[in-house]
């Protein structure tokens, strides 16, 4: 009798797993979030050194812009390098997890996830480039955090819903940063570094530890 009672429960679990696999990208690895967070913290540490060499001190004068093409180029190159490193590490770790789960890493669900994630982020990137064109650095960090949070919320319906709460925290952090101009690099490090590591650890513990 006990075995018969367990069969419906197991069947329901199987159905639930099949539905999740067909509608959500569940190969997303928590370790990828940790790796991205570590890359962000390293990038923030290097950026702090670059700004210190240029005579920039925190809290920075909100009416003073970064001067010098060399400093600007170094910061832009550093940002691009951090982004590429985080993206490659995240892809590799997610690919490894998809192989363990025997799931495709590129299907209609992952395409939906990427599209919904990157549309707000791309819009934010264009907005930031517009600010940089006029030498406006004060709101770059808040804009990055807010648009990134919007991307996470928008894409969360195609992966684990936990990502949505990370998006909320990014938006709140960006809004707080708007009131503390001059500490953008520290908020950037918290949002892209600490929060990523924290949520990556939660995701790993919740979905990957037993697997």
Buried (B, 14 or more C-beta within 10 A) or exposed (E): EEEEEEEEEEEEEEEEEEEEBEEBBBBBBBBBBBBBBBBBBBBBEBBBEBBEEBEBEEEBEEEEBBEEEEBBEBBEEBBEBBBEBBEEBBEBBBBBBBEEBEBEBEBEBBEBBBEBBBBBBEEBBEBBEEBBEEEEBBBBBBBBBBBBBBBBBBBBBBBBEBBBBBBEBBBBBBEBBBEBBBBBBBBBBBBBBBBBBBBBBBBBEEBBEEE
